[in-house]
């Protein structure tokens, strides 16, 4: 290939401005380059909550966005992950205390499937029954929160710290807590993907269930 052809191909590439979703005030996340708009779709970008808000104290929260629409020289994104940095999580752990985590997959009010990982840190070492009760409380509150909120509303409640505060206020009655955090949120499936999975799942015939039960 001649140098002129290579130069022409480079000139054909365009820069696209990455735009955050409306719930993040359409902030500019950065730029990406591509020779075709379709090649921008599906790209991800990671930033911090601190960068978005210009608050260094919030740099321990990582946010990941994925391009789902391209128009002119703008690439619009959806929010797909919230995660606390490992260094921050390590800083929360204290000797002689308990760290209680849960992994919960929920469906939001508008049918987004999300995995949420809350973590509770106690002031002193809790026994097994107390840890189990705290974990149960975390699961119940996360499931309730998802049922009553859209995906965007659930993300807001996590990013703003409202869900972790709600868990803290309830679970501290079981055993004294030092802190509760949502260490990770991951978008697993969008409504259309959830619907497609349901359509392809094998439905069990009710009459067959009745026969099986009577046979026992």
C-alpha positions in Angstrom: 0.0 0.0 0.0 1.4 3.4 -0.9 2.1 6.1 1.6 -0.7 8.2 0.0 -3.2 5.5 0.5 -2.2 5.0 4.2 -2.5 8.8 4.7 -6.0 8.9 3.1 -7.2 6.1 5.4 -5.9 8.0 8.4 -7.8 11.1 7.3 -11.0 9.2 7.0 -11.0 8.4 10.7 -13.2 10.7 12.9 -13.2 11.6 16.5 -16.4 10.9 18.5 -17.3 12.5 21.8 -18.4 10.0 24.4 -21.5 11.2 26.2 -22.8 10.0 29.6 -26.5 9.0 30.0 -29.0 11.6 31.1 -28.9 10.5 34.7 -25.2 11.6 34.7 -26.2 15.0 33.2 -24.9 14.1 29.7 -21.3 14.8 30.8 -18.5 14.3 28.3 -16.6 11.2 29.2 -13.8 11.5 26.6 -13.2 10.8 22.9 -12.7 7.8 20.7 -11.7 7.5 17.1 -13.0 5.2 14.3 -13.3 5.2 10.5 -16.9 4.1 10.7 -19.7 4.9 13.2 -20.6 1.2 13.6 -17.2 0.5 15.0 -17.8 2.8 17.9 -20.9 0.9 19.0 -20.2 -1.4 22.0 -17.0 0.3 23.0 -16.6 0.9 26.8 -15.0 3.7 28.8 -14.1 3.7 32.5 -14.0 6.8 34.6 -14.5 7.7 38.2 -17.3 9.4 40.0 -14.7 11.9 41.2 -13.8 12.8 37.6 -17.5 13.3 36.7 -18.2 15.5 39.7 -14.7 17.1 40.0 -14.5 15.7 43.5 -11.2 13.9 44.3 -12.8 12.3 47.4 -15.0 10.2 45.1 -12.2 8.8 43.0 -12.6 5.4 44.8 -15.8 4.7 42.8 -15.2 3.5 39.2 -18.0 3.8 36.6 -18.1 2.0 33.3 -20.2 3.1 30.3 -20.9 1.4 27.0 -21.7 3.1 23.6 -25.2 2.1 22.4 -25.9 4.9 19.9 -23.9 7.1 17.5 -25.2 10.3 16.0 -23.0 12.7 14.0 -19.8 13.1 16.0 -21.4 12.1 19.4 -21.3 8.6 20.9 -24.0 8.1 23.5 -23.5 5.6 26.3 -25.4 3.5 28.8 -24.3 2.8 32.4 -23.1 -0.8 32.9 -21.0 -1.0 36.0 -20.3 0.6 39.4 -17.3 -0.7 41.3 -15.3 0.4 44.3 -11.5 0.3 44.0 -9.6 -2.6 45.6 -7.4 -0.2 47.6 -10.5 1.5 49.1 -12.1 -1.8 50.0 -8.9 -3.0 51.6 -8.8 0.2 53.6 -12.2 -0.5 55.2 -11.2 -3.9 56.6 -10.1 -3.9 60.3 -8.5 -6.6 62.3 -10.9 -8.2 64.8 -14.0 -7.3 62.7 -16.2 -9.1 60.3 -16.7 -8.5 56.6 -20.0 -9.8 55.3 -20.7 -9.8 51.6 -23.6 -10.9 49.4 -24.1 -11.5 45.7 -27.6 -10.7 44.6 -29.1 -10.9 41.1 -32.3 -8.8 40.8 -34.8 -7.7 38.2 -35.7 -4.0 38.3 -39.2 -2.5 37.9 -38.5 -2.0 34.2 -37.0 -5.5 33.7 -33.2 -4.9 33.7 -31.3 -7.8 35.3 -28.6 -6.5 37.6 -26.1 -8.1 40.0 -25.4 -6.2 43.2 -22.7 -6.9 45.7 -23.2 -5.2 49.1 -20.7 -5.5 51.9 -21.1 -4.8 55.6 -18.2 -4.3 58.0 -18.8 -4.7 61.7 -17.1 -2.9 64.6 -16.1 -6.3 66.2 -16.1 -9.9 65.2 -19.7 -11.2 64.7 -20.7 -14.8 65.2 -22.1 -17.0 62.4 -25.7 -16.4 63.2 -25.3 -12.6 63.3 -23.4 -12.7 60.0 -26.2 -14.8 58.4 -28.9 -12.4 59.7 -27.0 -9.4 58.4 -26.6 -11.1 55.0 -30.3 -11.9 54.9 -31.1 -8.3 55.7 -28.9 -7.1 52.9 -30.5 -9.5 50.4 -34.0 -8.5 51.4 -33.4 -4.8 51.1 -31.6 -5.0 47.8 -34.4 -7.2 46.3 -37.0 -4.8 47.6 -35.1 -1.8 46.3 -34.9 -3.3 42.8 -38.6 -4.2 42.6 -39.7 -0.7 43.4 -37.2 1.2 41.1 -36.3 1.5 37.5 -32.8 0.7 36.5 -31.9 4.4 36.4 -33.4 4.9 39.8 -31.6 1.9 41.3 -28.3 3.1 39.9 -28.9 6.6 41.4 -29.7 5.1 44.8 -26.4 3.2 44.7 -24.2 6.0 43.4 -25.7 8.5 45.8 -25.3 6.1 48.7 -28.9 5.8 49.7 -29.1 2.0 49.4 -26.1 1.4 51.5 -27.4 3.8 54.1 -30.7 2.0 54.2 -29.0 -1.3 54.7 -26.8 0.2 57.4 -29.7 1.6 59.3 -31.6 -1.8 59.3 -28.7 -4.2 59.8 -27.0 -2.3 62.6 -29.9 -3.4 64.9 -28.6 -7.0 64.4 -25.0 -6.2 65.3 -23.0 -2.9 65.5 -21.7 -1.9 62.0 -18.9 0.4 61.1 -19.8 0.8 57.4 -21.9 -0.6 54.6 -21.0 -0.2 50.9 -22.2 -1.4 47.6 -18.9 -2.7 46.3 -20.2 -3.6 42.8 -23.2 -3.3 40.5 -23.1 -4.9 37.1 -25.8 -4.8 34.3 -26.3 -8.4 33.2 -29.2 -8.1 30.8 -31.5 -5.4 29.2 -35.3 -5.8 29.1 -35.2 -7.1 25.5 -32.6 -9.7 26.4 -34.5 -10.8 29.5 -37.6 -11.2 27.4 -35.8 -13.2 24.7 -34.4 -15.5 27.4 -37.9 -16.1 28.8 -39.2 -16.9 25.4 -36.5 -19.5 24.7 -36.8 -21.1 28.2 -38.5 -24.5 28.4 -41.9 -24.2 30.0 -42.9 -27.1 32.2 -46.4 -28.3 31.6 -48.6 -28.0 34.7 -50.2 -31.4 34.1 -46.8 -33.1 34.0 -45.9 -31.4 37.3 -49.2 -32.7 38.8 -48.4 -36.3 37.6 -44.8 -36.1 39.0 -46.1 -34.9 42.4 -48.8 -37.6 42.6 -46.2 -40.3 41.8 -44.1 -39.4 44.9 
